[in-house]
Amino acid sequence: MDFKTNYRFLQLLAIILGAISFTGCKNDKLEKEGVPPAPVAAFEMKPVERKGLFIALRDGRSILFIDKSKFEGISLNDVKVTTPTTVIKTNTEKVGVAVMNENLFYTEITNNRLCRVVINGFRVNNPIEFVNKSSISGNNTSTLWSIEGSTQSFYITQPTVTMSFEKPGSYTVRLATSDKYGQAGKSAVSTTMQIDSLEVQTVMSIPSRPRIIAIANGFMYIAASSQPGRGIIYRGSADGGSITPFINFTMQITGLAVDVSRNKIYWTVNTERNVQLEAAGIYVADLPNGANPRLLIGGQDCDAVAVNPTNGDVYFGDYQTRSIKRVKSDGTSLQTIVSNLPNASVLGLYVDAETNRLYFSETSGTVNIVDISPSATFPIPFNRTILLASNLNNPRGIFMRK
């Protein structure tokens, strides 16, 4: 936006402070009333730690984010569809997503690589909180923020402001305040802030088309297509470097999950990519070495898969029945959790054991929440799940950062 910075700031400052031209006339009366000293403006700036749901869009070529505060405690009665914010957008298809510490990982199937973006600090699209720390006595105070750069400028009158910046560059941040008596005093302060670009780093190259990511105990597990009709799971350090084949499989893999508590890794197969229904199902192997690979439950046309870390229950999408199902870690107690999905494929699953909620994405472009607490009655029809976001372009992977 094109602003005459100083002139515009002074205009708004005069409005917010009121009739500041005769503040001197007020001071005699204020002194007699024992009014406290005039305010001294001060503020701090700090990056906001992203906690919430990350979504990888294959066709949308983006990683999106929904802040946790927007869906914590929501119910079927009060939920409103949320518009995700963009973390990063490039010209490549993104399929898997995961977060570890301050690093966002995602797979690019067109470039055959695993990428990493640092999402903390003063960076593009990372929310920054501006906190008013002024020494003002009493209520009814006035605040004016002026945040101005060469490409973006903002004028805001809220005491505390959280915003993100779409473009890198240098921004001048000013804060002006007055107390309830109209005293301006030492009420303006400014500083310069630098917003850096998001730097995409290649963590490792994948020999074949990488799809799903799972992180456990410092390792990155990546399911890929080694050749038509065949799948492979690679493993490498999350710090980067080389990867090695971990599990070779005779069919393409559609889902991947790790149960750290029980030292198991799960992967799924469906008939969309493998023609034999008897081969479809959930497979499991033992960690840390991938020993004893075996079929946990067959005859299920599986896509995405996720594990409840508390009790070991395995959740998966069933392509044929257009549903989400659950099974115990020993392959027993098969149960339908969500029925009547509008489309066949469940593209992403995440279990939040702390809140007893299951998050899922599916091919019609929605992200939804379903209650999986012990008191819930199953199956739950799709139209009775909580709609969190819609109209997304092929949301292939979801991950919760708590």
Secondary structure, DSSP 8 states (H G I E B T S, - for coil): ----HHHHHHHHHHHHH-SGGGHHHHHHHHHHTT-----B--EEEEE----EEEEEETTTTEEEEEEGGGTTT--TTT------EEEEE-SS-EEEEEEETTEEEEEETTTTEEEEEE--SSBTT--EEEEE--B--SS--EEEEEEEESS-EEEE--SEEEE--SS-EEEEEEEEEE-TT---SB-EEEEEEEEB---EEEEEE-SSEEEEEEEETTEEEEEEEEETTEEEEEEEETT-S-EEEEEEESS---EEEEETTTTEEEEEE-TTT-S-GGG-EEEEEETTTTEEEEEEEES--EEEEEE-TTT--EEEEETTTTEEEEE-TTS---EEEEE--SSS-EEEEEEETTTTEEEEEETTTEEEEEE-STT--S-EEGGGSEEEE-S-S-EEEEEEE-
